[in-house]
Amino acid sequence: LLAFFPGGLVAPVVLLGGLCLARLGMILWGVGRGAQVTLRGAFLLEVIPAEKRSTAFGVFDTAYGTFWFAGSAAMGLLYDQSVLAVVIFSTALQLAALPVFVLARRAAK
């Protein structure tokens, strides 16, 4: 779960800081994204029976892509209004996802 936390810091570091902080934010984004992709696959492999994995990964990736697009579109609209609104929106959604991972981990045990 600690590997997912850097994702919540990306928007404020990148959008509210200078060039050096933007570079740090990109590193944080890479760590968070790498952790999400790697751990998500491992988690799904643990909880999905082998004969249903291709369907499960397809459904998950479809939902993931749909919500990624929706979030990106919302942030694009917010960016026209206020950079701070983008930071708040992005950070809130990243941090709101953490309890979901905790609940999923408990359910898998």
C-alpha positions as CSV (number, residue, x, y, z in Angstrom):
1,L,0.0,0.0,0.0
2,L,2.9,2.4,0.6
3,A,3.8,2.0,-3.1
4,F,0.5,3.5,-4.0
5,F,0.8,6.6,-1.8
6,P,3.2,8.5,-4.1
7,G,0.4,8.8,-6.7
8,G,-1.5,11.1,-4.4
9,L,1.4,13.5,-4.3
10,V,1.9,13.8,-8.0
11,A,-0.6,16.5,-8.8
12,P,0.4,19.0,-6.1
13,V,4.1,18.5,-6.7
14,V,3.9,18.7,-10.5
15,L,1.3,21.5,-10.8
16,L,2.1,23.7,-7.9
17,G,5.9,23.5,-7.8
18,G,8.7,24.6,-10.1
19,L,10.7,22.6,-12.6
20,C,12.7,20.6,-10.1
21,L,9.5,19.6,-8.2
22,A,7.8,18.7,-11.5
23,R,10.7,16.3,-12.2
24,L,10.3,14.8,-8.7
25,G,6.5,14.5,-9.4
26,M,7.3,12.6,-12.6
27,I,9.4,10.2,-10.6
28,L,6.6,9.8,-8.0
29,W,4.2,9.1,-10.8
30,G,6.4,6.4,-12.3
31,V,6.8,4.7,-8.9
32,G,3.1,4.8,-8.2
33,R,2.1,3.7,-11.8
34,G,4.7,0.9,-11.8
35,A,3.4,-0.4,-8.4
36,Q,-0.2,-0.2,-9.5
37,V,0.4,-2.2,-12.7
38,T,2.6,-4.8,-11.1
39,L,0.6,-5.4,-7.9
40,R,-2.7,-5.2,-9.7
41,G,-1.7,-8.1,-11.9
42,A,-0.4,-10.1,-9.0
43,F,-3.6,-9.5,-7.0
44,L,-5.9,-10.5,-9.8
45,L,-3.9,-13.7,-10.3
46,E,-4.4,-14.6,-6.7
47,V,-8.2,-14.1,-6.6
48,I,-9.4,-15.1,-10.1
49,P,-9.5,-18.8,-11.1
50,A,-7.2,-19.6,-14.1
51,E,-10.1,-20.3,-16.5
52,K,-11.6,-16.8,-15.9
53,R,-8.5,-14.7,-15.9
54,S,-8.6,-13.5,-19.5
55,T,-12.2,-12.3,-19.0
56,A,-11.3,-10.7,-15.6
57,F,-8.3,-8.9,-17.0
58,G,-10.4,-7.7,-20.0
59,V,-13.2,-6.4,-17.8
60,F,-10.8,-4.8,-15.4
61,D,-8.8,-3.1,-18.1
62,T,-11.9,-1.9,-19.8
63,A,-13.2,-0.3,-16.6
64,Y,-9.7,1.1,-15.8
65,G,-9.4,2.7,-19.2
66,T,-12.9,4.1,-19.1
67,F,-12.4,5.7,-15.7
68,W,-8.9,6.9,-16.7
69,F,-10.5,8.7,-19.7
70,A,-13.3,10.1,-17.6
71,G,-10.9,11.4,-15.0
72,S,-8.6,12.9,-17.6
73,A,-11.5,14.6,-19.3
74,A,-12.7,16.0,-16.0
75,M,-9.3,17.3,-15.2
76,G,-9.0,18.9,-18.6
77,L,-12.3,20.8,-17.9
78,L,-11.2,21.7,-14.4
79,Y,-7.8,22.9,-15.7
80,D,-9.6,25.6,-17.7
81,Q,-11.1,26.8,-14.4
82,S,-8.4,26.4,-11.9
83,V,-5.1,24.5,-11.5
84,L,-5.8,24.2,-7.8
85,A,-9.1,22.4,-8.7
86,V,-7.2,19.8,-10.7
87,V,-4.8,19.3,-7.8
88,I,-7.7,18.8,-5.3
89,F,-9.6,16.5,-7.7
90,S,-6.6,14.3,-8.5
91,T,-5.3,14.1,-5.0
92,A,-8.7,13.3,-3.5
93,L,-9.4,10.5,-6.0
94,Q,-5.9,9.0,-5.5
95,L,-6.3,9.0,-1.8
96,A,-9.9,7.7,-2.0
97,A,-8.6,4.6,-3.8
98,L,-6.4,3.6,-0.9
99,P,-9.3,2.2,1.3
100,V,-10.4,0.2,-1.8
101,F,-7.0,-1.5,-1.9
102,V,-7.1,-2.2,1.8
103,L,-10.6,-3.8,1.6
104,A,-9.6,-5.8,-1.4
105,R,-6.5,-7.1,0.4
106,R,-8.6,-8.1,3.4
107,A,-11.2,-9.9,1.2
108,A,-8.4,-11.8,-0.6
109,K,-7.1,-13.3,2.7
